[in-house]
Amino acid sequence: MITLLNGEQWNEKDILKEMVNDSFYYGHLGKNALSSSALKKLIESPKSYQKSLNFSSNSQPLRDGRLTHLAVLEEHRLSDLVIVNGTKAVKAFKDATEKYGEEMVYTQAELDNAYWIAKAIKNCDSASDLLKGCTFEEPAIKMVNGIAVRGKADARKGRTIIDLKTTSGGLDKFKWSAKNFSYDL
């Protein structure tokens, strides 16, 4: 049995079926179960965690990571996005963001960058072989010390879990990013 932070109780199989839906996973469970992102905020401070419940960060690195994730692992979902020519400062971008939401609207330059990264991964034999035969966006939820903790594996093949990360500055900076952004969570 899974008991959420709001007291709701779910059969694990039933909640896993619901977790495939992004609005449930990020919306309802975003407020009622912990995740690696929530744990990072708790490590920072309880106040940071509380603030994160009502505030969506849309920084450029997060936007780039989200779009790259889609381009590499869920390319079929790219057609759901609104792509605008020009910069984020143009009226068309601002209007589209107001109409569709900031997580649905990207510039053509942002999309092009994600495509280049996806192409590089697909052209890398070891990376593309690793992704062949994987299941993508596989949800999981468990009770940990009496608290519901959720997650989604970007990709899973057998007992191997793949978490796609983007970073700037190459491999030298990745070690720093892994430590400072608590990738171990």
C-alpha positions as CSV (number, residue, x, y, z in Angstrom):
1,M,0.0,0.0,0.0
2,I,1.3,3.5,-0.9
3,T,0.3,6.3,1.5
4,L,0.7,9.8,0.0
5,L,1.7,12.9,2.0
6,N,-2.0,14.0,1.9
7,G,-3.1,10.7,3.5
8,E,-4.5,9.1,0.3
9,Q,-3.9,5.4,0.1
10,W,-3.2,3.6,-3.2
11,N,-2.6,0.0,-4.3
12,E,0.9,0.1,-5.8
13,K,-0.3,-1.4,-9.2
14,D,-3.1,1.2,-9.5
15,I,-0.9,4.2,-8.7
16,L,1.8,3.0,-11.2
17,K,-0.9,2.9,-13.9
18,E,-1.8,6.6,-13.1
19,M,1.8,7.6,-13.0
20,V,2.2,7.2,-16.7
21,N,0.1,10.4,-17.0
22,D,2.4,13.4,-16.7
23,S,-0.3,15.6,-15.2
24,F,-0.8,13.1,-12.4
25,Y,2.9,12.4,-12.0
26,Y,4.1,16.0,-11.9
27,G,0.9,17.6,-10.6
28,H,-0.8,15.5,-8.0
29,L,2.2,13.4,-7.0
30,G,4.5,16.5,-7.3
31,K,2.7,17.8,-4.2
32,N,1.9,14.5,-2.5
33,A,5.1,12.3,-2.8
34,L,8.8,13.0,-2.7
35,S,11.1,12.7,-5.7
36,S,14.8,13.3,-6.2
37,S,14.0,17.0,-7.1
38,A,12.0,17.3,-3.8
39,L,14.7,15.7,-1.8
40,K,17.3,18.1,-3.3
41,K,15.1,21.0,-2.1
42,L,14.7,19.4,1.3
43,I,18.5,19.1,1.6
44,E,18.8,22.8,0.7
45,S,16.1,23.7,3.3
46,P,12.5,23.0,4.3
47,K,11.7,26.5,3.1
48,S,13.2,25.7,-0.4
49,Y,11.0,22.6,-0.5
50,Q,7.9,24.5,0.4
51,K,8.6,27.2,-2.2
52,S,9.2,24.5,-4.9
53,L,5.6,23.2,-4.4
54,N,4.2,26.4,-5.8
55,F,6.9,27.5,-8.1
56,S,8.0,26.0,-11.4
57,S,11.6,26.6,-12.4
58,N,12.0,27.1,-16.1
59,S,15.7,28.0,-16.2
60,Q,17.5,27.6,-19.5
61,P,19.5,24.5,-18.4
62,L,16.2,22.9,-17.3
63,R,14.5,23.8,-20.6
64,D,17.4,22.5,-22.6
65,G,17.5,19.3,-20.6
66,R,13.7,18.7,-20.9
67,L,13.8,19.3,-24.7
68,T,16.9,17.1,-25.1
69,H,15.2,14.4,-23.1
70,L,12.3,14.5,-25.5
71,A,14.5,14.5,-28.6
72,V,16.5,11.5,-27.5
73,L,13.9,9.4,-25.6
74,E,10.4,10.5,-26.6
75,E,10.8,12.0,-30.1
76,H,7.1,11.3,-30.8
77,R,6.2,13.9,-28.2
78,L,8.0,16.8,-30.0
79,S,5.0,17.3,-32.3
80,D,3.0,18.3,-29.2
81,L,5.2,21.3,-28.7
82,V,4.8,24.8,-30.1
83,I,7.9,26.0,-31.9
84,V,8.5,29.7,-32.5
85,N,10.9,31.3,-34.8
86,G,13.0,34.0,-33.3
87,T,14.0,34.5,-29.6
88,K,12.1,34.2,-26.4
89,A,11.8,38.0,-26.5
90,V,9.5,38.1,-29.7
91,K,5.8,38.7,-29.3
92,A,4.9,35.4,-30.9
93,F,6.9,33.5,-28.2
94,K,5.3,35.5,-25.4
95,D,1.8,35.0,-26.8
96,A,2.3,31.2,-27.3
97,T,3.7,30.9,-23.8
98,E,0.6,32.6,-22.4
99,K,-1.7,30.4,-24.4
100,Y,0.1,27.0,-24.1
101,G,2.3,27.3,-21.0
102,E,6.0,27.8,-20.7
103,E,6.8,24.0,-20.8
104,M,5.1,23.6,-24.2
105,V,6.8,26.5,-26.1
106,Y,10.3,26.5,-27.4
107,T,12.3,28.5,-30.0
108,Q,13.5,26.9,-33.2
109,A,17.1,27.4,-31.9
110,E,16.4,25.5,-28.7
111,L,14.9,22.6,-30.8
112,D,17.8,22.6,-33.2
113,N,20.2,22.3,-30.3
114,A,18.3,19.3,-28.9
115,Y,18.2,17.7,-32.3
116,W,22.0,18.0,-32.6
117,I,22.5,16.3,-29.2
118,A,20.0,13.6,-30.1
119,K,21.8,13.0,-33.4
120,A,25.2,12.7,-31.6
121,I,23.7,10.1,-29.2
122,K,22.2,8.2,-32.0
123,N,25.5,8.3,-34.0
124,C,27.4,7.0,-30.9
125,D,27.4,3.2,-31.2
126,S,27.8,2.6,-27.5
127,A,25.0,5.1,-26.5
128,S,22.6,4.0,-29.2
129,D,23.2,0.3,-28.4
130,L,22.6,1.0,-24.7
131,L,19.2,2.5,-25.6
132,K,18.1,-0.2,-28.0
133,G,15.4,-2.4,-26.4
134,C,14.8,-0.1,-23.4
135,T,11.5,0.8,-21.9
136,F,11.3,4.6,-21.5
137,E,9.7,6.8,-18.8
138,E,9.1,3.8,-16.5
139,P,7.5,5.0,-13.2
140,A,8.2,3.6,-9.7
141,I,7.0,4.5,-6.3
142,K,7.9,3.0,-2.9
143,M,7.4,3.7,0.7
144,V,10.7,4.8,2.2
145,N,10.7,5.2,6.0
146,G,7.0,5.7,5.9
147,I,7.1,8.4,3.1
148,A,6.0,7.9,-0.6
149,V,9.0,8.4,-2.9
150,R,8.4,8.5,-6.7
151,G,10.6,8.4,-9.7
152,K,10.7,7.7,-13.4
153,A,13.5,5.9,-15.1
154,D,14.4,7.7,-18.3
155,A,15.2,4.3,-19.7
156,R,15.5,0.8,-18.4
157,K,17.0,-2.3,-19.9
158,G,16.9,-5.3,-17.7
159,R,18.5,-4.3,-14.4
160,T,20.2,-1.2,-16.0
161,I,18.7,2.2,-15.4
162,I,19.7,5.0,-17.7
163,D,19.3,8.6,-16.6
164,L,20.0,11.1,-19.4
165,K,21.8,14.2,-18.2
166,T,22.9,17.3,-20.1
167,T,25.8,19.4,-19.0
168,S,27.9,22.2,-20.5
169,G,31.7,22.2,-20.4
170,G,32.3,18.6,-21.2
171,L,33.2,15.7,-18.9
172,D,35.5,17.7,-16.7
173,K,32.5,19.7,-15.5
174,F,30.2,16.7,-15.3
175,K,31.8,15.4,-12.1
176,W,31.2,18.8,-10.6
177,S,27.6,18.9,-11.8
178,A,26.9,15.3,-10.6
179,K,28.1,16.3,-7.1
180,N,26.6,19.8,-6.9
181,F,23.2,18.8,-8.4
182,S,22.9,15.7,-6.3
183,Y,22.6,13.3,-9.2
184,D,23.1,10.4,-6.8
185,L,19.5,11.0,-5.5
